[in-house]
Amino acid sequence: MLTSSINDQLRGLGESAFIREVIADFGSACPPCPHGPGDDVAVLPPTGRQRLVTTDPVILGRHFTQADRPADVAAKLIRRNLSDIAAMGGRPEAAILSMALTGDSSRRWLRAFIRALGREARRFGVAIVGGDCAQTDGAPGFFLTLLGESTSGRVLTRAGGQIGDALYVTGSLGGSRLGRQFRFQPRLDEGRWLAGRRSVHSMIDLSDGMAKDLLDLIPDGAAALIEASDVPIAPAARRMAQSSGFPALHHAFHDGEDFELLFTISARAAPERLAAAWRKRFKTRLTRIGRIVPLSANRPTIEVIHPPEGFLLGEGYEHFR
Protein backbone atom coordinates (compact mmCIF):
# COMPACT_ATOMS: atom_id res chain seq x y z
CA MET A 1 0.00 0.00 0.00
CA LEU A 2 1.09 3.56 -0.71
CA THR A 3 0.37 4.59 2.89
CA SER A 4 2.32 2.78 5.57
CA SER A 5 3.12 2.23 9.22
CA ILE A 6 5.26 4.73 11.09
CA ASN A 7 8.55 2.87 10.56
CA ASP A 8 8.18 2.96 6.77
CA GLN A 9 6.77 6.45 6.30
CA LEU A 10 8.24 9.17 4.13
CA ARG A 11 7.68 11.64 6.96
CA GLY A 12 10.97 12.56 8.64
CA LEU A 13 13.23 11.57 5.75
CA GLY A 14 13.31 15.04 4.17
CA GLU A 15 12.95 16.08 0.53
CA SER A 16 16.67 16.15 -0.30
CA ALA A 17 17.33 12.66 1.04
CA PHE A 18 14.23 11.34 -0.72
CA ILE A 19 15.33 12.83 -4.06
CA ARG A 20 18.79 11.25 -3.68
CA GLU A 21 17.06 7.94 -3.00
CA VAL A 22 14.85 8.37 -6.07
CA ILE A 23 17.80 9.12 -8.37
CA ALA A 24 19.67 6.10 -7.03
CA ASP A 25 16.65 3.85 -7.59
CA PHE A 26 16.20 5.10 -11.16
CA GLY A 27 19.75 3.95 -11.92
CA SER A 28 20.76 4.23 -15.56
CA ALA A 29 17.35 5.64 -16.50
CA CYS A 30 18.72 8.99 -15.21
CA PRO A 31 21.54 10.46 -17.31
CA PRO A 32 24.20 12.51 -15.46
CA CYS A 33 23.80 16.27 -15.01
CA PRO A 34 23.40 18.55 -16.99
CA HIS A 35 21.39 16.18 -19.22
CA GLY A 36 19.68 14.69 -16.17
CA PRO A 37 18.72 15.58 -12.58
CA GLY A 38 20.99 17.74 -10.45
CA ASP A 39 20.56 21.33 -11.63
CA ASP A 40 17.68 23.80 -11.90
CA VAL A 41 16.77 22.36 -15.31
CA ALA A 42 18.00 19.59 -17.55
CA VAL A 43 19.73 20.54 -20.80
CA LEU A 44 18.49 18.56 -23.79
CA PRO A 45 20.51 18.62 -27.02
CA PRO A 46 18.70 19.87 -30.16
CA THR A 47 17.44 17.18 -32.54
CA GLY A 48 16.45 19.12 -35.65
CA ARG A 49 13.00 17.49 -35.59
CA GLN A 50 9.59 18.65 -34.42
CA ARG A 51 9.34 18.34 -30.63
CA LEU A 52 6.38 16.63 -28.96
CA VAL A 53 5.32 17.27 -25.35
CA THR A 54 2.57 15.56 -23.35
CA THR A 55 1.66 15.14 -19.70
CA ASP A 56 -0.63 12.76 -17.81
CA PRO A 57 -0.94 11.88 -14.12
CA VAL A 58 -1.99 8.88 -12.06
CA ILE A 59 -3.76 9.89 -8.85
CA LEU A 60 -4.71 7.64 -5.95
CA GLY A 61 -8.45 6.98 -5.95
CA ARG A 62 -8.84 8.13 -9.54
CA HIS A 63 -6.35 6.09 -11.59
CA PHE A 64 -5.20 3.49 -9.08
CA THR A 65 -6.07 2.12 -5.65
CA GLN A 66 -4.18 1.15 -2.51
CA ALA A 67 -4.47 -2.48 -3.59
CA ASP A 68 -2.67 -1.99 -6.93
CA ARG A 69 0.95 -3.04 -7.25
CA PRO A 70 3.52 -0.21 -7.54
CA ALA A 71 4.90 -1.82 -10.72
CA ASP A 72 1.44 -1.64 -12.32
CA VAL A 73 0.99 2.00 -11.33
CA ALA A 74 4.42 2.86 -12.77
CA ALA A 75 3.62 1.07 -16.03
CA LYS A 76 0.29 2.86 -16.35
CA LEU A 77 1.88 6.26 -15.70
CA ILE A 78 4.53 6.07 -18.39
CA ARG A 79 2.56 4.04 -20.93
CA ARG A 80 -0.44 6.36 -20.97
CA ASN A 81 1.98 9.17 -21.86
CA LEU A 82 3.74 6.98 -24.42
CA SER A 83 0.37 6.33 -26.05
CA ASP A 84 -0.02 10.07 -26.67
CA ILE A 85 3.35 10.13 -28.43
CA ALA A 86 2.31 7.07 -30.45
CA ALA A 87 -0.85 8.85 -31.61
CA MET A 88 1.30 11.56 -33.20
CA GLY A 89 3.61 9.04 -34.86
CA GLY A 90 6.52 10.12 -32.67
CA ARG A 91 9.43 8.68 -30.74
CA PRO A 92 9.72 9.22 -26.95
CA GLU A 93 12.88 10.85 -25.70
CA ALA A 94 12.88 12.18 -22.13
CA ALA A 95 10.56 12.55 -19.15
CA ILE A 96 10.15 14.67 -16.02
CA LEU A 97 8.48 13.17 -12.95
CA SER A 98 6.70 15.19 -10.28
CA MET A 99 5.20 13.65 -7.15
CA ALA A 100 2.65 14.92 -4.63
CA LEU A 101 2.95 12.72 -1.53
CA THR A 102 1.60 12.56 2.00
CA GLY A 103 3.82 12.24 5.02
CA ASP A 104 2.57 8.71 5.68
CA SER A 105 3.51 7.51 2.18
CA SER A 106 5.40 4.22 2.28
CA ARG A 107 9.09 4.42 1.35
CA ARG A 108 9.03 0.73 0.47
CA TRP A 109 6.12 1.22 -1.94
CA LEU A 110 7.73 4.32 -3.45
CA ARG A 111 11.07 2.61 -4.02
CA ALA A 112 9.32 -0.28 -5.78
CA PHE A 113 7.40 2.25 -7.89
CA ILE A 114 10.54 4.20 -8.86
CA ARG A 115 12.50 1.06 -9.74
CA ALA A 116 9.63 -0.17 -11.91
CA LEU A 117 9.36 3.23 -13.59
CA GLY A 118 13.08 3.11 -14.32
CA ARG A 119 12.69 -0.32 -15.93
CA GLU A 120 9.82 0.96 -18.05
CA ALA A 121 11.82 4.03 -19.07
CA ARG A 122 14.80 1.93 -20.17
CA ARG A 123 12.51 -0.45 -22.06
CA PHE A 124 11.07 2.36 -24.17
CA GLY A 125 14.25 4.42 -24.51
CA VAL A 126 13.13 7.26 -22.23
CA ALA A 127 15.62 9.20 -20.09
CA ILE A 128 14.32 10.52 -16.75
CA VAL A 129 15.90 13.98 -16.79
CA GLY A 130 14.36 15.68 -13.77
CA GLY A 131 11.31 16.40 -11.67
CA ASP A 132 10.19 17.45 -8.23
CA CYS A 133 8.26 16.30 -5.19
CA ALA A 134 5.96 18.12 -2.80
CA GLN A 135 3.96 17.26 0.30
CA THR A 136 0.18 17.25 -0.02
CA ASP A 137 -2.72 16.89 2.36
CA GLY A 138 -4.88 15.55 -0.46
CA ALA A 139 -4.70 12.45 -2.61
CA PRO A 140 -1.15 11.41 -3.59
CA GLY A 141 -0.35 11.53 -7.28
CA PHE A 142 2.43 11.09 -9.83
CA PHE A 143 2.70 13.47 -12.77
CA LEU A 144 4.82 12.66 -15.81
CA THR A 145 5.73 15.09 -18.57
CA LEU A 146 7.03 13.22 -21.62
CA LEU A 147 9.03 14.73 -24.46
CA GLY A 148 9.39 13.19 -27.88
CA GLU A 149 10.20 13.99 -31.48
CA SER A 150 8.74 13.38 -34.91
CA THR A 151 10.14 10.48 -36.90
CA SER A 152 8.94 11.25 -40.42
CA GLY A 153 8.26 14.34 -42.44
CA ARG A 154 5.08 15.10 -40.52
CA VAL A 155 3.24 14.73 -37.24
CA LEU A 156 -0.22 13.17 -37.31
CA THR A 157 -2.91 15.16 -35.51
CA ARG A 158 -6.60 14.73 -34.75
CA ALA A 159 -7.44 17.16 -37.54
CA GLY A 160 -7.25 16.17 -41.19
CA GLY A 161 -10.02 13.61 -41.57
CA GLN A 162 -12.13 13.97 -44.71
CA ILE A 163 -15.55 12.84 -45.84
CA GLY A 164 -15.10 9.46 -47.47
CA ASP A 165 -12.22 8.41 -45.23
CA ALA A 166 -12.28 4.92 -43.76
CA LEU A 167 -12.02 4.50 -39.98
CA TYR A 168 -9.57 1.95 -38.57
CA VAL A 169 -8.63 0.89 -35.06
CA THR A 170 -5.79 -1.21 -33.65
CA GLY A 171 -6.23 -4.01 -31.12
CA SER A 172 -9.54 -4.62 -29.36
CA LEU A 173 -11.71 -2.43 -27.16
CA GLY A 174 -13.45 -2.47 -23.78
CA GLY A 175 -13.04 -4.10 -20.40
CA SER A 176 -9.95 -2.14 -19.37
CA ARG A 177 -10.99 -2.01 -15.71
CA LEU A 178 -10.44 -5.77 -15.45
CA GLY A 179 -6.70 -5.16 -15.62
CA ARG A 180 -5.83 -4.06 -19.13
CA GLN A 181 -5.52 -0.46 -17.92
CA PHE A 182 -2.19 -1.54 -16.42
CA ARG A 183 -1.09 -4.11 -19.01
CA PHE A 184 -1.57 -2.40 -22.36
CA GLN A 185 1.10 -1.91 -25.00
CA PRO A 186 1.53 1.65 -26.33
CA ARG A 187 1.42 1.44 -30.14
CA LEU A 188 4.64 3.35 -30.77
CA ASP A 189 5.91 1.31 -33.71
CA GLU A 190 2.48 1.23 -35.29
CA GLY A 191 2.05 4.99 -34.86
CA ARG A 192 5.39 5.75 -36.51
CA TRP A 193 4.54 3.45 -39.42
CA LEU A 194 1.15 5.09 -39.91
CA ALA A 195 2.66 8.59 -39.77
CA GLY A 196 4.88 7.63 -42.69
CA ARG A 197 1.89 6.85 -44.93
CA ARG A 198 0.39 9.88 -46.65
CA SER A 199 -2.97 8.14 -47.00
CA VAL A 200 -3.44 8.34 -43.21
CA HIS A 201 -5.11 11.68 -42.54
CA SER A 202 -5.63 11.83 -38.76
CA MET A 203 -5.14 9.78 -35.60
CA ILE A 204 -5.92 9.69 -31.88
CA ASP A 205 -5.30 7.28 -29.03
CA LEU A 206 -8.36 5.90 -27.26
CA SER A 207 -8.02 6.95 -23.64
CA ASP A 208 -11.52 8.19 -22.73
CA GLY A 209 -13.56 5.69 -24.76
CA MET A 210 -14.40 5.62 -28.46
CA ALA A 211 -17.78 7.29 -27.81
CA LYS A 212 -15.88 10.44 -26.81
CA ASP A 213 -12.54 10.22 -28.62
CA LEU A 214 -14.04 9.50 -32.04
CA LEU A 215 -15.74 12.91 -31.97
CA ASP A 216 -12.31 14.56 -32.17
CA LEU A 217 -11.57 12.87 -35.52
CA ILE A 218 -14.81 13.86 -37.25
CA PRO A 219 -14.41 16.99 -39.43
CA ASP A 220 -17.01 19.76 -39.54
CA GLY A 221 -20.07 18.86 -41.57
CA ALA A 222 -19.42 15.15 -41.25
CA ALA A 223 -20.46 12.13 -39.21
CA ALA A 224 -18.99 8.73 -38.41
CA LEU A 225 -20.85 5.64 -39.62
CA ILE A 226 -19.84 2.57 -37.58
CA GLU A 227 -20.87 -1.01 -38.32
CA ALA A 228 -21.48 -2.61 -34.91
CA SER A 229 -20.39 -6.08 -35.98
CA ASP A 230 -17.01 -4.75 -37.18
CA VAL A 231 -15.95 -3.23 -33.84
CA PRO A 232 -13.23 -5.47 -32.30
CA ILE A 233 -14.45 -6.28 -28.79
CA ALA A 234 -11.96 -7.41 -26.14
CA PRO A 235 -12.67 -10.64 -24.21
CA ALA A 236 -12.66 -8.57 -21.01
CA ALA A 237 -15.54 -6.47 -22.38
CA ARG A 238 -17.56 -9.64 -22.98
CA ARG A 239 -16.87 -10.76 -19.42
CA MET A 240 -18.01 -7.39 -18.08
CA ALA A 241 -21.19 -7.62 -20.14
CA GLN A 242 -22.15 -10.80 -18.30
CA SER A 243 -22.50 -8.89 -15.03
CA SER A 244 -23.15 -5.28 -16.05
CA GLY A 245 -26.43 -5.68 -17.90
CA PHE A 246 -25.01 -3.82 -20.90
CA PRO A 247 -24.02 -5.47 -24.20
CA ALA A 248 -20.30 -5.93 -24.81
CA LEU A 249 -20.43 -3.23 -27.50
CA HIS A 250 -21.35 -0.73 -24.80
CA HIS A 251 -18.09 -1.46 -22.99
CA ALA A 252 -16.11 -1.22 -26.25
CA PHE A 253 -17.47 2.29 -26.78
CA HIS A 254 -17.54 3.62 -23.23
CA ASP A 255 -15.03 1.98 -20.86
CA GLY A 256 -11.99 4.02 -21.90
CA GLU A 257 -8.31 3.39 -21.18
CA ASP A 258 -7.92 1.12 -24.20
CA PHE A 259 -4.91 3.12 -25.46
CA GLU A 260 -5.38 1.79 -28.98
CA LEU A 261 -4.97 3.94 -32.10
CA LEU A 262 -8.02 5.16 -34.00
CA PHE A 263 -7.28 6.74 -37.38
CA THR A 264 -8.77 7.84 -40.68
CA ILE A 265 -7.39 6.80 -44.05
CA SER A 266 -8.12 8.08 -47.53
CA ALA A 267 -10.95 6.44 -49.46
CA ARG A 268 -8.50 6.11 -52.35
CA ALA A 269 -6.24 3.77 -50.35
CA ALA A 270 -6.76 0.12 -51.23
CA PRO A 271 -7.79 -1.70 -48.01
CA GLU A 272 -6.31 -5.01 -49.20
CA ARG A 273 -2.89 -3.47 -49.78
CA LEU A 274 -2.99 -1.72 -46.40
CA ALA A 275 -3.93 -4.97 -44.64
CA ALA A 276 -1.19 -6.91 -46.41
CA ALA A 277 1.47 -4.32 -45.61
CA TRP A 278 0.31 -4.22 -42.00
CA ARG A 279 0.48 -8.00 -41.58
CA LYS A 280 4.04 -8.06 -42.88
CA ARG A 281 5.09 -5.58 -40.20
CA PHE A 282 2.88 -6.15 -37.14
CA LYS A 283 1.08 -8.83 -35.16
CA THR A 284 -1.27 -6.19 -33.75
CA ARG A 285 -4.85 -6.57 -34.90
CA LEU A 286 -6.07 -3.94 -37.39
CA THR A 287 -9.79 -3.49 -38.11
CA ARG A 288 -11.80 -1.28 -40.43
CA ILE A 289 -14.86 -0.25 -38.42
CA GLY A 290 -16.59 2.37 -40.55
CA ARG A 291 -16.24 5.56 -42.53
CA ILE A 292 -16.67 9.33 -42.46
CA VAL A 293 -19.86 10.45 -44.24
CA PRO A 294 -21.66 13.78 -44.80
CA LEU A 295 -23.69 15.01 -41.84
CA SER A 296 -27.43 15.25 -42.51
CA ALA A 297 -30.40 16.52 -40.54
CA ASN A 298 -31.56 13.04 -39.54
CA ARG A 299 -28.13 11.59 -38.78
CA PRO A 300 -26.27 11.81 -35.43
CA THR A 301 -22.58 12.67 -35.35
CA ILE A 302 -21.84 9.02 -34.55
CA GLU A 303 -24.23 6.48 -36.05
CA VAL A 304 -23.91 2.82 -35.13
CA ILE A 305 -25.46 0.46 -37.67
CA HIS A 306 -27.08 -2.80 -36.49
CA PRO A 307 -26.31 -2.39 -32.77
CA PRO A 308 -27.23 -5.22 -30.39
CA GLU A 309 -30.38 -5.00 -28.30
CA GLY A 310 -29.90 -2.74 -25.30
CA PHE A 311 -27.08 -0.67 -26.82
CA LEU A 312 -27.34 3.05 -26.23
CA LEU A 313 -24.58 5.35 -27.41
CA GLY A 314 -23.66 7.64 -24.54
CA GLU A 315 -20.55 9.63 -23.76
CA GLY A 316 -17.09 8.41 -22.91
CA TYR A 317 -15.27 9.43 -19.75
CA GLU A 318 -14.82 13.14 -19.11
CA HIS A 319 -13.41 14.75 -15.96
CA PHE A 320 -15.79 16.99 -13.97
CA ARG A 321 -18.95 15.52 -15.58
Phi, psi and omega per residue, in radians:
M1 nan 2.605 -3.117
L2 -1.191 -0.629 3.028
T3 -1.550 2.673 -2.951
S4 -2.574 3.041 3.080
S5 -1.243 2.930 -3.007
I6 -1.020 -0.619 -3.079
N7 -1.260 -0.294 -3.075
D8 -1.977 0.134 -3.014
Q9 -1.375 2.656 3.084
L10 -1.188 -0.527 -3.117
R11 -0.973 2.261 3.118
G12 1.743 -0.367 -3.130
L13 -1.255 -0.730 -3.091
G14 1.652 2.559 -3.061
E15 -1.091 -0.783 -3.064
S16 -1.106 -0.774 3.131
A17 -1.151 -0.653 3.125
F18 -1.142 -0.737 3.131
I19 -1.120 -0.697 3.081
R20 -1.078 -0.663 3.110
E21 -1.160 -0.721 3.128
V22 -1.082 -0.841 -3.129
I23 -1.072 -0.700 3.108
A24 -1.114 -0.706 -3.114
D25 -1.247 -0.505 3.077
F26 -1.183 -0.525 3.126
G27 1.067 -2.318 -3.048
S28 -1.251 -0.105 3.049
A29 -1.201 -0.339 3.097
C30 -1.766 2.002 3.047
P31 -1.268 2.790 3.127
P32 -1.204 2.691 3.063
C33 -1.060 2.466 0.227
P34 -1.617 0.037 3.134
H35 -1.554 0.089 3.104
G36 -2.538 -2.900 -3.076
P37 -1.084 2.631 3.056
G38 2.390 -0.277 3.117
D39 -2.199 -3.030 3.138
D40 -1.117 -0.662 3.074
V41 -2.450 2.822 3.010
A42 -1.594 2.562 -3.139
V43 -1.826 2.009 -3.138
L44 -1.793 2.295 -3.140
P45 -1.192 2.579 3.102
P46 -1.157 2.626 -3.107
T47 -2.007 -0.328 -3.095
G48 1.400 0.066 3.106
R49 -1.995 2.944 3.061
Q50 -1.155 2.356 -3.114
R51 -1.621 2.476 3.126
L52 -2.060 2.404 -3.137
V53 -2.376 2.299 3.079
T54 -2.493 2.797 3.089
T55 -2.587 2.421 3.108
D56 -2.615 2.493 3.114
P57 -1.847 2.958 2.776
V58 -2.233 2.213 -3.028
I59 -2.141 2.343 -3.137
L60 -1.035 2.275 -3.126
G61 1.581 -0.286 3.113
R62 -1.974 -0.797 -3.098
H63 -1.994 -0.287 3.080
F64 -2.706 2.905 -3.106
T65 -2.114 2.994 3.104
Q66 -1.074 -0.458 -3.086
A67 -1.421 -0.224 -3.077
D68 -1.365 2.527 -3.117
R69 -1.234 2.481 3.117
P70 -1.012 -0.598 3.122
A71 -1.135 -0.637 3.105
D72 -1.208 -0.696 3.127
V73 -1.130 -0.723 3.109
A74 -1.094 -0.769 -3.140
A75 -1.089 -0.751 -3.137
K76 -1.113 -0.725 -3.110
L77 -1.038 -0.893 -3.056
I78 -1.365 -0.601 -3.065
R79 -1.284 -0.552 3.084
R80 -1.172 -0.553 3.031
N81 -1.285 -0.707 3.090
L82 -1.059 -0.600 3.125
S83 -1.117 -0.601 3.061
D84 -1.115 -0.736 3.100
I85 -1.121 -0.694 3.113
A86 -1.055 -0.679 -3.098
A87 -1.164 -0.316 3.092
M88 -1.724 -0.018 -3.112
G89 1.311 0.489 -3.042
G90 -1.823 3.140 3.105
R91 -2.059 2.241 3.111
P92 -1.234 2.634 -3.073
E93 -2.285 -0.983 -3.025
A94 -2.573 2.767 -3.108
A95 -2.458 2.679 3.043
I96 -2.141 2.258 -3.103
L97 -1.932 2.205 2.997
S98 -2.054 2.539 -3.084
M99 -2.304 2.344 2.982
A100 -1.956 2.005 -2.967
L101 -2.267 2.634 3.055
T102 -1.585 2.811 -3.120
G103 -1.118 -0.452 -3.137
D104 -1.618 0.242 3.067
S105 -1.095 2.479 -3.092
S106 -1.399 2.160 3.070
R107 -1.120 -0.649 -3.137
R108 -1.097 -0.793 3.118
W109 -1.101 -0.775 -3.106
L110 -1.128 -0.681 3.138
R111 -1.172 -0.663 3.075
A112 -1.134 -0.681 3.105
F113 -1.105 -0.842 -3.109
I114 -1.116 -0.748 3.128
R115 -1.097 -0.714 3.110
A116 -1.157 -0.688 3.109
L117 -1.130 -0.645 3.065
G118 -1.101 -0.733 3.100
R119 -1.087 -0.764 3.118
E120 -1.085 -0.742 -3.135
A121 -1.074 -0.797 3.125
R122 -1.113 -0.678 -3.128
R123 -1.039 -0.667 -3.054
F124 -1.799 0.167 3.074
G125 1.255 0.593 -3.118
V126 -1.863 2.255 3.052
A127 -1.620 2.284 3.029
I128 -1.506 1.886 -2.945
V129 -1.821 -0.060 3.124
G130 2.937 -2.945 -3.141
G131 2.684 -2.815 -3.116
D132 -2.864 2.898 3.033
C133 -2.435 2.631 -3.134
A134 -2.557 2.654 3.095
Q135 -1.482 2.453 3.130
T136 -2.306 2.664 3.009
D137 -1.709 -0.050 3.121
G138 -1.727 -2.688 -3.133
A139 -1.258 2.309 3.061
P140 -1.107 2.626 3.120
G141 -2.730 2.767 3.118
F142 -2.157 2.312 -2.986
F143 -2.216 2.031 -3.089
L144 -1.927 2.259 2.960
T145 -1.873 2.145 -3.050
L146 -1.987 2.294 3.100
L147 -1.895 2.499 3.108
G148 -2.542 -2.996 3.132
E149 -2.553 2.733 3.093
S150 -1.224 2.703 -3.104
T151 -2.094 -0.159 3.106
S152 -2.276 -2.861 -3.102
G153 -1.329 -0.040 -3.101
R154 -2.644 2.897 3.032
V155 -2.012 2.222 3.092
L156 -1.298 2.427 3.095
T157 -2.185 3.135 3.093
R158 -1.305 -0.422 3.115
A159 -1.439 2.775 3.063
G160 2.058 -0.245 3.095
G161 -1.111 2.589 -3.089
Q162 -2.283 2.677 3.044
I163 -1.042 2.295 -3.074
G164 1.795 -0.349 3.124
D165 -1.050 2.567 2.991
A166 -1.543 2.618 3.113
L167 -1.853 2.244 3.132
Y168 -2.207 2.697 3.063
V169 -2.442 2.547 3.055
T170 -1.570 2.747 3.001
G171 1.124 -2.604 3.114
S172 -2.361 2.831 -2.910
L173 -2.147 2.597 2.997
G174 1.690 2.748 3.054
G175 1.367 0.331 -3.041
S176 -1.087 -0.521 -3.056
R177 -1.220 -0.171 3.058
L178 -1.474 0.154 3.036
G179 2.298 -0.367 -3.084
R180 -1.185 -0.335 3.097
Q181 -1.083 -0.351 3.097
F182 -1.798 -0.368 -2.977
R183 -2.087 0.667 3.090
F184 -1.638 2.831 -3.141
Q185 -1.950 1.992 3.095
P186 -1.074 2.350 -2.997
R187 -1.517 1.002 -3.077
L188 -1.154 -0.861 -3.126
D189 -1.109 -0.742 -3.139
E190 -1.122 -0.719 3.133
G191 -1.102 -0.727 3.119
R192 -1.130 -0.694 3.138
W193 -1.121 -0.766 -3.131
L194 -1.159 -0.653 3.132
A195 -1.120 -0.427 3.129
G196 -1.448 -0.015 -3.130
R197 -1.899 2.046 -3.066
R198 -1.125 -0.374 -3.133
S199 -1.269 -0.299 3.080
V200 -1.452 2.108 -3.006
H201 -1.680 -0.599 -3.078
S202 -2.735 2.810 -3.102
M203 -2.780 2.649 3.095
I204 -2.607 2.685 3.005
D205 -1.703 2.534 -3.045
L206 -1.557 1.666 3.138
S207 -1.887 -0.579 -3.076
D208 -1.848 0.144 -3.110
G209 1.779 2.477 -3.075
M210 -1.106 -0.515 3.130
A211 -1.035 -0.539 3.122
K212 -1.699 -0.821 -3.008
D213 -1.195 -0.566 3.137
L214 -1.055 -0.559 -3.134
L215 -1.008 -0.547 -3.098
D216 -1.311 -0.217 3.119
L217 -1.688 -0.220 -3.040
I218 -1.481 2.101 -3.134
P219 -1.253 2.879 3.098
D220 -1.014 2.446 3.111
G221 1.338 0.281 -3.081
A222 -2.311 2.967 3.091
A223 -2.480 2.842 3.079
A224 -1.838 2.246 3.096
L225 -1.886 1.991 -3.049
I226 -2.005 2.254 3.039
E227 -1.518 2.039 -3.028
A228 -0.974 -0.720 -3.061
S229 -1.231 -0.251 -3.133
D230 -1.577 -0.231 -3.107
V231 -1.221 2.149 -3.123
P232 -1.324 1.963 -3.045
I233 -1.744 2.247 -3.135
A234 -1.243 2.576 3.069
P235 -0.949 -0.626 3.137
A236 -1.104 -0.593 3.102
A237 -1.162 -0.636 3.105
R238 -1.196 -0.625 3.090
R239 -1.179 -0.688 3.116
M240 -1.142 -0.610 -3.128
A241 -1.106 -0.485 -3.123
Q242 -1.152 -0.453 -3.102
S243 -1.986 -0.278 -3.026
S244 -1.510 -0.426 -3.042
G245 1.522 -0.068 3.077
F246 -1.805 2.609 3.050
P247 -1.159 2.745 -3.105
A248 -1.016 -0.566 3.134
L249 -1.081 -0.571 3.076
H250 -1.025 -0.783 -3.137
H251 -1.179 -0.622 3.116
A252 -1.112 -0.564 -3.126
F253 -1.523 -0.503 -2.873
H254 -2.083 -0.289 -3.011
D255 -1.161 -0.718 -3.102
G256 1.402 3.104 -3.134
E257 0.960 0.655 3.007
D258 -1.409 -0.660 -3.119
F259 0.979 0.641 2.962
E260 -1.674 2.922 -3.140
L261 -1.713 2.273 3.041
L262 -2.001 2.235 -3.062
F263 -2.562 2.796 3.084
T264 -1.888 2.528 -3.122
I265 -2.375 2.514 -3.050
S266 -0.928 2.476 3.080
A267 -1.121 -0.344 -3.138
R268 -1.405 -0.223 3.133
A269 -1.329 2.322 -3.137
A270 -1.326 2.060 -3.087
P271 -1.080 -0.574 -3.135
E272 -1.159 -0.724 3.133
R273 -1.167 -0.700 3.103
L274 -1.077 -0.817 -3.114
A275 -1.089 -0.701 -3.137
A276 -1.167 -0.765 3.121
A277 -1.131 -0.657 3.124
W278 -1.117 -0.805 -3.101
R279 -1.117 -0.540 3.104
K280 -1.189 -0.449 -3.025
R281 -1.805 -0.624 -2.968
F282 -2.296 2.660 2.958
K283 -1.632 -0.210 -3.140
T284 -1.088 2.386 3.114
R285 -1.150 2.454 3.077
L286 -2.283 2.250 -3.030
T287 -2.354 2.310 2.975
R288 -1.499 2.134 -3.025
I289 -1.975 -0.168 -3.120
G290 2.971 -2.731 -3.101
R291 -2.700 2.883 3.071
I292 -1.628 2.225 -3.064
V293 -2.245 2.877 3.101
P294 -1.116 2.504 3.075
L295 -1.398 2.343 3.101
S296 -2.217 2.964 -3.037
A297 -1.090 -0.565 -3.078
N298 -1.797 0.334 -3.094
R299 -2.147 2.243 3.061
P300 -1.262 2.913 -3.123
T301 -1.119 -0.601 2.998
I302 -2.129 2.068 3.130
E303 -2.014 2.170 3.135
V304 -1.818 2.088 -3.089
I305 -1.564 2.358 3.089
H306 0.988 0.867 3.113
P307 -1.249 2.735 3.092
P308 -1.226 2.804 3.116
E309 -1.044 2.341 3.113
G310 1.615 -0.057 -3.135
F311 -1.437 2.211 3.033
L312 -2.227 2.194 -3.135
L313 -1.390 1.966 3.088
G314 -1.890 -2.544 -3.140
E315 -1.941 2.608 3.037
G316 -1.295 -2.989 -3.090
Y317 -1.278 2.386 3.045
E318 -2.514 2.238 3.108
H319 -1.023 2.559 3.030
F320 1.201 0.289 3.052
R321 -2.141 nan nan
